[in-house]
């Protein structure tokens, strides 16, 4: 009888993070390990599987055909492993977790993720507050939250773990056109707002005239103003509603990617730790699916 080979869950978890990040150094940052350890774990997994799982360059990691096959199984095995550990070791996980998040991200990505967690841990009470990133950080520093999900510039090194990244786009109603010689009307959130700053700084760099046409603190109000034709706004690409369109780079200068980071308090309780792990794992799966679809 041939010797049975067993897959190491820890190696599979490292592989899943590498697949999501497409970069060894970013994966190491997510896993709180050094690059050499992550590379060694990938090599060990390839030895156990008996084939090459990734093709590596100086900047990126691309999955091979076998790597794509393994990734699907890895996600299922990791989900089952985590479900078993939750059920056996923390059947009565209870407590309160206070979360701060930007409204657009909380509206689009968090509801189903938080719903899954609450179903698995009904004794955990969640308190979610939506606000602008800089306001959230001020409240976090004043211990109003157990952890926050905040927007940050990818080029700026800040604390926390990156959990999401995608392109920012200009949004407008169908049929809306932007004349290169005309002043660009902007629909934005009040200061301080990361997207507002990104929009104005990008237009300034492109030497394009602009004016603040409409200011609103809510996502619903911002979208209503854009739909009414009062101006253009900025949103992450995946958050553009079906009745609005993303303007091409020929209309307005390209915007860089946006990044969402999770920053947790040092005294985080057990429910908070488990929720952080759940959010990171869920967003990682979602990001991987987006890459596969593209």
GUNUTOR-526965 format. One record per residue: x, y, z of N, C-alpha, C in turn; residue in three letters. Coordinates in steps of 0.1 Angstrom, whole numbers, padded with zeros to 4 digits, always signed. Atoms other than C-alpha are relative to their C-alpha. Example, Ala and Ser with C-alpha at 12.3 -4.5 7.8 and 13.67 -1.06 7.14 Angstrom:
BEGIN
(node (+0009, -0012, +0000), (+0123, -0045, +0078), (+0009, +0012, +0000), ALA)
(node (-0009, -0011, +0000), (+0137, -0011, +0071), (-0008, +0011, +0008), SER)
//
This chain:
BEGIN
(node (+0009, -0012, +0000), (+0000, +0000, +0000), (+0009, +0012, +0000), UNK)
(node (-0008, -0012, +0000), (+0014, +0034, -0009), (-0001, +0009, +0012), UNK)
(node (+0000, -0009, -0012), (+0023, +0058, +0019), (-0009, +0012, -0002), UNK)
(node (+0009, -0012, +0001), (-0005, +0084, +0025), (+0007, +0013, +0004), UNK)
(node (-0005, -0013, -0003), (+0006, +0120, +0023), (-0010, +0009, +0006), UNK)
(node (+0010, -0009, -0006), (-0011, +0145, +0046), (+0004, +0014, -0002), UNK)
(node (-0002, -0014, +0002), (-0015, +0181, +0039), (+0000, +0008, +0014), UNK)
(node (-0001, -0008, -0012), (-0005, +0206, +0066), (-0009, +0012, -0001), UNK)
(node (+0009, -0011, +0000), (-0032, +0231, +0074), (+0007, +0014, +0000), UNK)
(node (-0007, -0012, -0001), (-0007, +0258, +0083), (+0006, +0004, -0014), UNK)
(node (-0006, -0003, +0013), (+0010, +0254, +0049), (-0011, +0004, -0010), UNK)
(node (+0011, -0004, +0009), (-0023, +0256, +0031), (-0005, +0014, +0003), UNK)
(node (+0004, -0014, -0003), (-0032, +0288, +0050), (+0010, +0010, -0006), UNK)
(node (-0010, -0009, +0006), (+0001, +0304, +0039), (-0001, +0000, -0015), UNK)
(node (+0002, +0000, +0015), (-0005, +0293, +0003), (-0012, +0008, -0004), UNK)
(node (+0012, -0008, +0003), (-0040, +0309, +0004), (+0003, +0015, +0001), UNK)
(node (-0003, -0014, -0002), (-0026, +0342, +0016), (+0009, +0004, -0012), UNK)
(node (-0009, -0003, +0011), (+0002, +0341, -0011), (-0009, +0002, -0013), UNK)
(node (+0008, +0000, +0012), (-0025, +0334, -0037), (-0008, +0013, +0000), UNK)
(node (+0008, -0012, -0001), (-0046, +0364, -0025), (+0009, +0012, -0002), UNK)
(node (-0009, -0012, +0001), (-0016, +0388, -0023), (+0008, +0001, -0013), UNK)
(node (-0008, +0001, +0012), (+0002, +0376, -0054), (+0014, +0006, +0002), UNK)
(node (-0013, -0006, -0003), (+0034, +0387, -0036), (+0005, -0006, +0013), UNK)
(node (-0005, +0007, -0012), (+0056, +0369, -0011), (+0002, +0010, +0012), UNK)
(node (-0003, -0009, -0011), (+0066, +0400, +0009), (-0013, +0005, +0006), UNK)
(node (+0012, -0004, -0006), (+0030, +0412, +0013), (-0007, -0011, +0007), UNK)
(node (+0006, +0011, -0007), (+0019, +0377, +0022), (+0007, -0002, +0014), UNK)
(node (-0008, +0000, -0013), (+0047, +0377, +0049), (-0005, +0010, +0010), UNK)
(node (+0006, -0011, -0008), (+0033, +0410, +0062), (-0013, -0004, +0006), UNK)
(node (+0013, +0004, -0005), (-0002, +0396, +0065), (+0001, -0011, +0010), UNK)
(node (-0001, +0012, -0009), (+0010, +0364, +0082), (+0009, +0003, +0012), UNK)
(node (-0009, -0004, -0011), (+0034, +0383, +0106), (+0012, -0009, +0000), UNK)
(node (-0012, +0008, +0001), (+0063, +0362, +0094), (+0010, +0007, -0010), UNK)
(node (-0010, -0005, +0009), (+0095, +0369, +0075), (-0001, -0007, -0014), UNK)
(node (+0001, +0005, +0014), (+0098, +0364, +0037), (+0006, -0014, -0001), UNK)
(node (-0007, +0012, +0001), (+0122, +0335, +0041), (-0008, -0012, +0005), UNK)
(node (+0009, +0011, -0006), (+0098, +0315, +0063), (-0012, -0003, -0009), UNK)
(node (+0011, +0002, +0009), (+0069, +0321, +0039), (+0005, -0008, -0013), UNK)
(node (-0005, +0007, +0012), (+0090, +0310, +0009), (+0003, -0015, +0003), UNK)
(node (-0002, +0014, -0004), (+0101, +0279, +0028), (-0012, -0008, +0001), UNK)
(node (+0013, +0007, -0002), (+0065, +0270, +0037), (-0006, -0004, -0014), UNK)
(node (+0005, +0003, +0013), (+0056, +0273, +0000), (+0008, -0012, -0006), UNK)
(node (-0008, +0010, +0005), (+0085, +0251, -0010), (-0004, -0014, +0006), UNK)
(node (+0004, +0012, -0007), (+0075, +0225, +0016), (-0013, -0006, -0005), UNK)
(node (+0013, +0005, +0006), (+0039, +0224, +0003), (+0002, -0006, -0014), UNK)
(node (-0003, +0005, +0014), (+0052, +0220, -0033), (+0006, -0014, +0001), UNK)
(node (-0006, +0014, -0001), (+0073, +0190, -0021), (-0010, -0010, +0004), UNK)
(node (+0011, +0010, -0004), (+0043, +0174, -0004), (-0009, -0003, -0011), UNK)
(node (+0009, +0001, +0012), (+0020, +0180, -0034), (+0007, -0008, -0011), UNK)
(node (-0008, +0006, +0011), (+0048, +0169, -0058), (-0001, +0008, -0013), UNK)
(node (+0000, -0008, +0012), (+0044, +0198, -0083), (+0002, +0014, +0003), UNK)
(node (-0002, -0015, -0002), (+0051, +0235, -0088), (-0014, +0006, +0001), UNK)
(node (+0012, -0006, -0003), (+0023, +0256, -0074), (+0000, +0015, -0005), UNK)
(node (-0001, -0014, +0003), (+0036, +0291, -0082), (+0011, +0003, -0010), UNK)
(node (-0011, -0005, +0008), (+0057, +0309, -0108), (+0003, +0014, +0006), UNK)
(node (-0003, -0012, -0007), (+0076, +0337, -0091), (+0010, +0009, -0008), UNK)
(node (-0009, -0009, +0006), (+0092, +0368, -0105), (+0005, +0010, +0012), UNK)
(node (-0005, -0009, -0011), (+0109, +0397, -0086), (-0011, +0007, +0007), UNK)
(node (+0011, -0008, -0006), (+0075, +0414, -0080), (-0012, -0008, +0003), UNK)
(node (+0013, +0007, -0001), (+0047, +0390, -0084), (+0001, -0015, +0001), UNK)
(node (+0001, +0015, +0000), (+0036, +0354, -0079), (-0013, -0003, -0008), UNK)
(node (+0012, +0004, +0008), (+0013, +0337, -0104), (-0002, -0015, +0002), UNK)
(node (+0003, +0014, -0002), (-0004, +0304, -0097), (+0001, -0008, -0013), UNK)
(node (+0000, +0009, +0011), (+0002, +0275, -0120), (-0013, -0007, -0001), UNK)
(node (+0013, +0007, +0002), (-0026, +0253, -0133), (-0003, -0009, +0013), UNK)
(node (+0002, +0008, -0012), (-0020, +0229, -0104), (-0003, +0009, +0013), UNK)
(node (+0002, -0009, -0011), (-0019, +0259, -0080), (-0014, +0004, +0000), UNK)
(node (+0014, -0004, +0001), (-0053, +0270, -0092), (-0009, -0011, +0006), UNK)
(node (+0008, +0012, -0005), (-0067, +0235, -0085), (+0001, -0001, +0015), UNK)
(node (-0002, +0002, -0014), (-0052, +0233, -0051), (-0007, +0012, +0008), UNK)
(node (+0005, -0011, -0007), (-0064, +0268, -0041), (-0015, -0002, +0003), UNK)
(node (+0014, +0002, -0003), (-0101, +0258, -0044), (-0001, -0010, +0011), UNK)
(node (+0000, +0009, -0011), (-0095, +0228, -0022), (+0005, +0006, +0013), UNK)
(node (-0006, -0006, -0012), (-0074, +0248, +0002), (-0010, +0009, +0008), UNK)
(node (+0010, -0008, -0006), (-0102, +0273, +0008), (-0011, -0008, +0007), UNK)
(node (+0010, +0009, -0006), (-0127, +0245, +0015), (+0006, -0007, +0013), UNK)
(node (-0006, +0007, -0012), (-0103, +0227, +0039), (+0002, +0010, +0011), UNK)
(node (-0002, -0010, -0011), (-0094, +0259, +0058), (-0014, +0004, +0006), UNK)
(node (+0013, -0003, -0005), (-0131, +0268, +0061), (-0005, -0011, +0010), UNK)
(node (+0005, +0011, -0008), (-0139, +0234, +0075), (+0008, -0001, +0013), UNK)
(node (-0009, +0000, -0011), (-0109, +0235, +0098), (-0004, +0010, +0010), UNK)
(node (+0004, -0011, -0009), (-0120, +0269, +0112), (-0013, -0003, +0007), UNK)
(node (+0014, +0003, -0005), (-0156, +0257, +0116), (+0001, -0010, +0011), UNK)
(node (-0002, +0010, -0011), (-0145, +0227, +0136), (+0006, +0006, +0012), UNK)
(node (-0007, -0006, -0012), (-0122, +0247, +0159), (-0010, +0009, +0007), UNK)
(node (+0010, -0009, -0007), (-0150, +0273, +0165), (-0010, -0009, +0007), UNK)
(node (+0011, +0008, -0006), (-0176, +0246, +0172), (+0005, -0007, +0013), UNK)
(node (-0004, +0008, -0011), (-0155, +0225, +0196), (+0007, +0009, +0011), UNK)
(node (-0008, -0007, -0010), (-0132, +0250, +0213), (-0007, +0013, +0005), UNK)
(node (+0007, -0012, -0004), (-0155, +0281, +0214), (-0015, +0000, -0002), UNK)
(node (+0014, +0001, +0002), (-0191, +0269, +0215), (-0008, +0012, +0006), UNK)
(node (+0007, -0010, -0007), (-0201, +0297, +0239), (+0008, +0013, -0001), UNK)
(node (-0007, -0013, +0002), (-0180, +0326, +0225), (-0010, +0011, +0002), UNK)
(node (+0009, -0011, -0003), (-0196, +0357, +0240), (+0007, +0012, +0003), UNK)
(node (-0006, -0013, -0003), (-0190, +0394, +0245), (-0004, +0010, -0010), UNK)
(node (+0004, -0011, +0008), (-0192, +0427, +0228), (+0012, +0004, -0008), UNK)
(node (-0011, -0005, +0009), (-0171, +0439, +0198), (-0005, +0013, -0007), UNK)
(node (+0003, -0013, +0006), (-0171, +0475, +0187), (+0009, +0003, -0012), UNK)
(node (-0007, -0001, +0013), (-0162, +0481, +0150), (-0002, +0014, -0006), UNK)
(node (+0002, -0012, +0008), (-0156, +0513, +0130), (+0004, -0003, -0014), UNK)
(node (-0002, +0002, +0014), (-0157, +0513, +0092), (-0005, +0011, -0008), UNK)
(node (+0005, -0009, +0009), (-0161, +0536, +0063), (-0014, -0004, -0006), UNK)
(node (+0014, +0004, +0004), (-0198, +0537, +0051), (+0000, -0008, -0013), UNK)
(node (+0001, +0007, +0013), (-0191, +0526, +0015), (+0005, -0014, +0001), UNK)
(node (-0005, +0014, -0001), (-0170, +0496, +0025), (-0009, -0008, +0009), UNK)
(node (+0009, +0007, -0009), (-0193, +0487, +0054), (-0013, -0004, -0007), UNK)
(node (+0013, +0002, +0007), (-0224, +0489, +0031), (+0002, -0012, -0010), UNK)
(node (-0002, +0009, +0011), (-0209, +0468, +0003), (+0006, -0014, +0004), UNK)
(node (-0007, +0012, -0003), (-0186, +0442, +0018), (-0003, -0007, +0014), UNK)
(node (+0001, +0005, -0013), (-0193, +0438, +0055), (-0013, -0008, +0004), UNK)
(node (+0013, +0006, -0005), (-0230, +0428, +0060), (+0000, -0015, +0000), UNK)
(node (+0001, +0015, +0000), (-0227, +0392, +0048), (+0011, -0006, +0008), UNK)
(node (-0011, +0005, -0008), (-0193, +0387, +0065), (-0004, +0000, +0015), UNK)
(node (+0005, -0001, -0014), (-0207, +0400, +0098), (-0011, -0010, +0003), UNK)
(node (+0012, +0009, -0002), (-0239, +0380, +0094), (+0005, -0014, +0002), UNK)
(node (-0006, +0014, -0002), (-0219, +0347, +0090), (+0005, -0001, +0014), UNK)
(node (-0007, +0001, -0013), (-0200, +0355, +0122), (-0011, -0001, +0011), UNK)
(node (+0011, +0000, -0010), (-0232, +0363, +0142), (-0007, -0013, +0000), UNK)
(node (+0007, +0013, +0001), (-0249, +0331, +0130), (+0009, -0011, +0007), UNK)
(node (-0009, +0010, -0007), (-0218, +0311, +0142), (+0001, +0003, +0015), UNK)
(node (-0003, -0004, -0014), (-0215, +0330, +0175), (-0012, +0010, +0004), UNK)
(node (+0011, -0009, -0003), (-0250, +0343, +0185), (+0001, +0007, +0013), UNK)
(node (-0002, -0007, -0012), (-0238, +0354, +0219), (+0009, +0012, +0000), UNK)
(node (-0009, -0012, +0002), (-0214, +0380, +0205), (-0009, +0011, -0005), UNK)
(node (+0007, -0012, +0004), (-0229, +0415, +0202), (+0009, +0009, -0007), UNK)
(node (-0008, -0009, +0008), (-0216, +0436, +0174), (-0005, +0014, +0000), UNK)
(node (+0003, -0014, +0001), (-0216, +0474, +0174), (+0008, +0007, -0011), UNK)
(node (-0007, -0005, +0012), (-0208, +0489, +0140), (-0003, +0015, -0001), UNK)
(node (+0002, -0014, +0002), (-0202, +0526, +0135), (+0007, +0004, -0013), UNK)
(node (-0005, -0005, +0012), (-0197, +0542, +0101), (+0004, +0015, +0000), UNK)
(node (-0005, -0014, +0000), (-0177, +0574, +0096), (+0011, +0002, -0009), UNK)
(node (-0012, -0003, +0008), (-0149, +0591, +0077), (+0012, -0006, +0007), UNK)
(node (-0012, +0007, -0005), (-0115, +0574, +0081), (+0007, +0008, +0011), UNK)
(node (-0007, -0007, -0010), (-0098, +0602, +0100), (-0008, +0002, +0013), UNK)
(node (+0009, -0001, -0012), (-0128, +0605, +0124), (+0001, -0014, +0007), UNK)
(node (+0000, +0013, -0005), (-0127, +0567, +0129), (+0014, -0002, +0008), UNK)
(node (-0013, +0001, -0007), (-0089, +0569, +0138), (+0000, +0008, +0012), UNK)
(node (+0000, -0008, -0012), (-0095, +0597, +0163), (-0008, -0008, +0011), UNK)
(node (+0008, +0008, -0010), (-0122, +0576, +0180), (+0007, -0013, +0005), UNK)
(node (-0008, +0012, -0004), (-0100, +0545, +0179), (+0011, +0003, +0010), UNK)
(node (-0011, -0005, -0009), (-0072, +0564, +0196), (-0006, +0003, +0014), UNK)
(node (+0007, -0003, -0013), (-0098, +0574, +0223), (-0007, -0013, +0005), UNK)
(node (+0005, +0013, -0005), (-0106, +0537, +0228), (-0015, -0002, -0002), UNK)
(node (+0014, +0002, +0003), (-0141, +0539, +0212), (-0003, -0013, -0007), UNK)
(node (+0002, +0012, +0008), (-0135, +0508, +0191), (+0010, -0010, +0004), UNK)
(node (-0010, +0011, -0002), (-0119, +0474, +0195), (+0009, -0002, -0013), UNK)
(node (-0008, -0001, +0012), (-0108, +0476, +0159), (-0007, +0008, -0011), UNK)
(node (+0006, -0008, +0010), (-0113, +0497, +0128), (+0005, -0005, -0014), UNK)
(node (-0004, +0002, +0014), (-0113, +0492, +0090), (+0000, +0014, -0006), UNK)
(node (-0002, -0014, +0004), (-0099, +0524, +0075), (+0007, +0000, -0014), UNK)
(node (-0006, -0002, +0013), (-0089, +0537, +0041), (+0014, +0006, +0002), UNK)
(node (-0014, -0005, -0001), (-0052, +0544, +0036), (+0007, +0000, -0013), UNK)
(node (-0008, +0000, +0013), (-0028, +0553, +0008), (+0009, -0012, +0000), UNK)
(node (-0009, +0012, +0001), (-0010, +0522, -0004), (+0015, +0003, +0001), UNK)
(node (-0014, -0004, -0001), (+0023, +0542, -0006), (+0004, +0004, +0014), UNK)
(node (-0003, -0004, -0014), (+0021, +0552, +0031), (+0000, -0012, +0009), UNK)
(node (-0002, +0011, -0009), (+0034, +0528, +0056), (-0007, +0003, +0014), UNK)
(node (+0007, -0002, -0012), (+0010, +0526, +0085), (-0002, -0013, +0007), UNK)
(node (+0002, +0013, -0007), (+0001, +0501, +0112), (-0013, -0007, -0005), UNK)
(node (+0011, +0008, +0005), (-0025, +0474, +0106), (+0003, -0009, -0011), UNK)
(node (-0001, +0010, +0010), (-0031, +0447, +0082), (-0008, +0003, -0012), UNK)
(node (+0008, -0003, +0012), (-0042, +0453, +0046), (-0009, -0011, -0003), UNK)
(node (+0010, +0011, +0002), (-0074, +0434, +0039), (-0007, +0002, -0013), UNK)
(node (+0007, -0003, +0013), (-0086, +0450, +0006), (+0007, +0010, -0008), UNK)
(node (-0006, -0010, +0009), (-0073, +0468, -0024), (-0007, -0001, -0014), UNK)
(node (+0006, +0000, +0014), (-0089, +0478, -0057), (+0001, +0014, -0006), UNK)
(node (-0001, -0013, +0006), (-0089, +0506, -0082), (-0011, +0010, +0004), UNK)
(node (+0010, -0010, -0002), (-0106, +0539, -0076), (-0004, +0005, -0014), UNK)
(node (+0004, -0005, +0013), (-0127, +0553, -0105), (-0009, +0012, +0002), UNK)
(node (+0009, -0011, +0001), (-0146, +0585, -0114), (-0014, -0006, -0004), UNK)
(node (+0014, +0005, +0004), (-0184, +0579, -0115), (-0009, +0011, -0004), UNK)
(node (+0009, -0010, +0005), (-0211, +0597, -0133), (-0012, -0007, -0006), UNK)
(node (+0012, +0007, +0006), (-0246, +0590, -0148), (+0003, -0004, -0014), UNK)
(node (-0001, +0004, +0014), (-0250, +0573, -0181), (-0002, +0012, -0009), UNK)
(node (+0001, -0012, +0010), (-0245, +0598, -0210), (+0007, +0012, +0005), UNK)
(node (-0007, -0012, -0005), (-0226, +0622, -0188), (+0014, +0002, -0007), UNK)
(node (-0013, -0002, +0006), (-0196, +0638, -0205), (+0008, +0011, +0007), UNK)
(node (-0008, -0010, -0007), (-0167, +0658, -0192), (+0009, +0007, -0011), UNK)
(node (-0007, -0008, +0009), (-0153, +0686, -0214), (+0014, +0003, +0006), UNK)
(node (-0014, -0002, -0005), (-0115, +0688, -0210), (+0003, +0015, +0004), UNK)
(node (-0002, -0014, -0003), (-0117, +0726, -0210), (-0009, +0006, +0011), UNK)
(node (+0009, -0005, -0010), (-0145, +0730, -0185), (+0005, -0004, +0014), UNK)
(node (-0003, +0002, -0014), (-0142, +0731, -0147), (-0008, -0013, +0004), UNK)
(node (+0006, +0013, -0004), (-0149, +0696, -0132), (-0008, +0002, +0013), UNK)
(node (+0008, -0001, -0012), (-0178, +0696, -0107), (+0001, -0013, +0008), UNK)
(node (-0003, +0012, -0008), (-0171, +0673, -0078), (-0012, -0002, +0011), UNK)
(node (+0009, +0004, -0011), (-0196, +0655, -0055), (+0009, -0008, +0010), UNK)
(node (-0010, +0006, -0010), (-0176, +0647, -0023), (-0006, +0000, +0014), UNK)
(node (+0003, +0000, -0014), (-0178, +0640, +0014), (+0007, +0012, +0006), UNK)
(node (-0006, -0011, -0007), (-0169, +0667, +0039), (+0015, -0004, +0004), UNK)
(node (-0013, +0002, -0005), (-0133, +0671, +0050), (-0001, -0004, +0015), UNK)
(node (-0011, +0006, +0007), (-0114, +0651, +0062), (-0005, -0013, -0007), UNK)
(node (+0004, +0011, +0007), (-0121, +0625, +0035), (+0011, -0005, -0009), UNK)
(node (-0011, +0006, +0008), (-0095, +0602, +0018), (-0003, +0002, -0015), UNK)
(node (+0003, -0001, +0014), (-0114, +0601, -0015), (-0001, +0014, -0005), UNK)
(node (+0000, -0014, +0003), (-0120, +0638, -0015), (+0014, +0006, -0003), UNK)
(node (-0014, -0005, +0002), (-0083, +0645, -0011), (+0006, -0007, -0012), UNK)
(node (-0005, +0007, +0012), (-0075, +0619, -0038), (-0005, +0007, -0012), UNK)
(node (+0006, -0006, +0011), (-0099, +0635, -0062), (+0006, +0014, -0003), UNK)
(node (-0005, -0014, +0002), (-0087, +0671, -0057), (+0015, +0000, -0003), UNK)
(node (-0014, +0000, +0002), (-0050, +0662, -0056), (+0003, -0005, -0014), UNK)
(node (-0002, +0006, +0013), (-0053, +0641, -0088), (-0003, +0011, -0011), UNK)
(node (+0004, -0011, +0010), (-0070, +0670, -0107), (+0010, +0011, +0000), UNK)
(node (-0010, -0011, -0001), (-0044, +0695, -0094), (+0012, -0005, -0008), UNK)
(node (-0012, +0005, +0007), (-0016, +0673, -0107), (-0002, +0000, -0015), UNK)
(node (+0003, +0000, +0014), (-0033, +0670, -0140), (-0003, +0014, -0006), UNK)
(node (+0003, -0014, +0004), (-0038, +0708, -0141), (-0014, +0002, -0005), UNK)
(node (+0014, -0001, +0004), (-0075, +0704, -0144), (-0008, +0009, +0010), UNK)
(node (+0008, -0009, -0009), (-0099, +0731, -0130), (-0011, -0009, +0006), UNK)
(node (+0011, +0007, -0007), (-0125, +0718, -0105), (-0006, +0009, +0010), UNK)
(node (+0007, -0007, -0011), (-0150, +0730, -0080), (-0008, -0010, +0008), UNK)
(node (+0008, +0009, -0009), (-0168, +0714, -0051), (-0015, +0004, -0002), UNK)
(node (+0014, -0003, +0003), (-0204, +0713, -0064), (-0010, -0005, +0010), UNK)
(node (+0010, +0006, -0010), (-0220, +0691, -0037), (+0008, -0007, +0011), UNK)
(node (-0006, +0007, -0011), (-0209, +0680, -0003), (-0010, -0007, +0009), UNK)
(node (+0009, +0008, -0008), (-0226, +0652, +0016), (+0007, -0010, +0008), UNK)
(node (-0007, +0010, -0008), (-0216, +0630, +0045), (-0005, -0014, -0001), UNK)
(node (+0005, +0013, +0001), (-0237, +0600, +0035), (+0003, -0006, -0014), UNK)
(node (-0002, +0006, +0013), (-0231, +0575, +0007), (-0012, +0002, -0009), UNK)
(node (+0013, -0001, +0008), (-0268, +0576, -0003), (-0001, +0014, -0005), UNK)
(node (+0001, -0014, +0005), (-0267, +0614, -0006), (+0009, +0003, -0011), UNK)
(node (-0010, -0002, +0010), (-0236, +0613, -0026), (-0004, -0006, -0013), UNK)
(node (+0005, +0007, +0012), (-0250, +0588, -0051), (-0012, +0007, -0006), UNK)
(node (+0011, -0007, +0005), (-0282, +0607, -0053), (+0004, +0012, -0008), UNK)
(node (-0004, -0012, +0006), (-0264, +0639, -0062), (+0007, -0003, -0014), UNK)
(node (-0006, +0004, +0013), (-0243, +0621, -0089), (-0010, -0004, -0010), UNK)
(node (+0011, +0005, +0009), (-0274, +0604, -0104), (-0008, +0012, -0005), UNK)
(node (+0007, -0012, +0005), (-0290, +0639, -0106), (+0008, +0008, -0009), UNK)
(node (-0008, -0008, +0009), (-0261, +0651, -0127), (+0007, +0012, +0006), UNK)
(node (-0006, -0011, -0006), (-0247, +0675, -0102), (+0015, +0000, -0001), UNK)
(node (-0014, +0001, +0001), (-0212, +0663, -0107), (+0005, -0014, +0000), UNK)
(node (-0006, +0013, -0001), (-0188, +0634, -0106), (+0006, -0003, +0013), UNK)
(node (-0006, +0004, -0013), (-0175, +0615, -0076), (+0010, -0011, -0002), UNK)
(node (-0010, +0010, +0000), (-0150, +0589, -0067), (-0004, -0012, +0009), UNK)
(node (+0004, +0012, -0007), (-0157, +0553, -0057), (+0010, -0012, -0003), UNK)
(node (-0007, +0012, +0004), (-0139, +0519, -0056), (-0008, -0006, -0011), UNK)
(node (+0006, +0006, +0013), (-0145, +0501, -0089), (-0012, -0010, +0003), UNK)
(node (+0010, +0011, -0003), (-0165, +0472, -0073), (-0013, +0006, +0007), UNK)
(node (+0011, -0006, -0007), (-0188, +0497, -0055), (-0009, +0009, -0009), UNK)
(node (+0007, -0008, +0009), (-0201, +0515, -0086), (-0014, -0006, -0003), UNK)
(node (+0014, +0005, +0003), (-0240, +0511, -0088), (-0002, -0003, -0014), UNK)
(node (+0003, +0003, +0014), (-0255, +0496, -0119), (-0005, +0012, -0008), UNK)
(node (+0005, -0012, +0008), (-0272, +0529, -0128), (+0010, +0012, -0001), UNK)
(node (-0011, -0010, +0003), (-0239, +0548, -0128), (+0011, -0007, -0008), UNK)
(node (-0010, +0006, +0008), (-0209, +0544, -0150), (+0014, +0005, +0005), UNK)
(node (-0014, -0004, -0003), (-0171, +0546, -0144), (+0005, +0007, -0013), UNK)
(node (-0006, -0008, +0011), (-0155, +0573, -0166), (+0013, -0006, -0004), UNK)
(node (-0013, +0005, +0005), (-0126, +0563, -0188), (+0011, +0010, +0003), UNK)
(node (-0011, -0009, -0002), (-0091, +0577, -0184), (+0001, +0011, -0010), UNK)
(node (-0001, -0010, +0010), (-0096, +0597, -0215), (-0008, +0013, +0005), UNK)
(node (+0009, -0011, -0005), (-0123, +0618, -0196), (+0007, +0008, +0011), UNK)
(node (-0006, -0006, -0012), (-0104, +0624, -0164), (+0012, -0008, +0003), UNK)
(node (-0013, +0007, -0003), (-0069, +0615, -0151), (-0003, -0013, +0009), UNK)
(node (+0001, +0012, -0007), (-0065, +0580, -0137), (+0002, +0002, +0015), UNK)
(node (-0001, +0000, -0014), (-0069, +0574, -0100), (+0008, -0012, +0005), UNK)
(node (-0007, +0012, -0005), (-0046, +0551, -0080), (-0009, -0009, +0008), UNK)
(node (+0008, +0010, -0008), (-0058, +0521, -0061), (-0003, +0005, +0014), UNK)
(node (+0004, -0003, -0014), (-0075, +0524, -0027), (+0004, -0013, +0008), UNK)
(node (-0004, +0011, -0009), (-0065, +0503, +0003), (-0008, +0001, +0013), UNK)
(node (+0006, +0000, -0013), (-0084, +0492, +0034), (+0008, -0008, +0009), UNK)
(node (-0008, +0007, -0010), (-0065, +0482, +0065), (-0008, -0002, +0013), UNK)
(node (+0006, +0003, -0013), (-0076, +0466, +0097), (+0010, +0003, +0011), UNK)
(node (-0008, -0004, -0012), (-0062, +0481, +0129), (-0007, -0004, +0013), UNK)
(node (+0006, +0006, -0013), (-0069, +0463, +0162), (+0007, +0006, +0012), UNK)
(node (-0005, -0004, -0013), (-0065, +0474, +0198), (+0009, -0011, +0006), UNK)
(node (-0009, +0010, -0006), (-0037, +0457, +0217), (-0006, -0009, +0011), UNK)
(node (+0007, +0008, -0010), (-0061, +0445, +0244), (-0013, -0007, -0005), UNK)
(node (+0011, +0006, +0006), (-0085, +0429, +0220), (-0005, -0013, +0007), UNK)
(node (+0005, +0012, -0007), (-0108, +0403, +0236), (-0001, -0012, -0010), UNK)
(node (+0000, +0011, +0008), (-0113, +0368, +0223), (-0011, +0001, -0011), UNK)
(node (+0009, -0002, +0011), (-0145, +0375, +0203), (+0005, +0010, -0010), UNK)
(node (-0006, -0010, +0010), (-0127, +0405, +0187), (+0010, -0007, -0008), UNK)
(node (-0010, +0007, +0007), (-0098, +0383, +0178), (-0005, -0009, -0011), UNK)
(node (+0006, +0009, +0009), (-0120, +0357, +0162), (-0007, +0007, -0012), UNK)
(node (+0007, -0007, +0010), (-0140, +0383, +0143), (+0011, +0006, -0010), UNK)
(node (-0011, -0005, +0009), (-0107, +0399, +0129), (+0004, -0011, -0009), UNK)
(node (-0004, +0011, +0008), (-0096, +0365, +0117), (-0010, -0003, -0010), UNK)
(node (+0011, +0003, +0009), (-0130, +0359, +0101), (-0001, +0010, -0011), UNK)
(node (+0001, -0011, +0010), (-0130, +0393, +0083), (+0012, -0002, -0010), UNK)
(node (-0012, +0001, +0009), (-0094, +0388, +0070), (-0002, -0012, -0010), UNK)
(node (+0001, +0012, +0008), (-0101, +0353, +0058), (-0011, +0001, -0011), UNK)
(node (+0011, -0001, +0009), (-0135, +0362, +0042), (+0004, +0010, -0012), UNK)
(node (-0004, -0009, +0010), (-0121, +0392, +0023), (+0011, -0005, -0009), UNK)
(node (-0010, +0006, +0008), (-0091, +0372, +0012), (-0006, -0010, -0010), UNK)
(node (+0007, +0009, +0009), (-0115, +0346, -0004), (-0006, +0009, -0011), UNK)
(node (+0006, -0008, +0009), (-0134, +0374, -0020), (+0009, +0006, -0010), UNK)
(node (-0010, -0005, +0008), (-0103, +0390, -0034), (+0005, -0010, -0010), UNK)
(node (-0005, +0011, +0009), (-0091, +0357, -0049), (-0010, -0003, -0010), UNK)
(node (+0011, +0002, +0010), (-0125, +0352, -0066), (+0000, +0011, -0010), UNK)
(node (+0000, -0011, +0009), (-0123, +0386, -0081), (+0012, -0001, -0010), UNK)
(node (-0012, +0002, +0009), (-0088, +0378, -0096), (-0004, -0011, -0010), UNK)
(node (+0004, +0011, +0009), (-0102, +0345, -0110), (-0009, +0004, -0010), UNK)
(node (+0010, -0005, +0009), (-0131, +0362, -0126), (+0006, +0008, -0011), UNK)
(node (-0007, -0009, +0009), (-0109, +0388, -0142), (+0008, -0008, -0010), UNK)
//
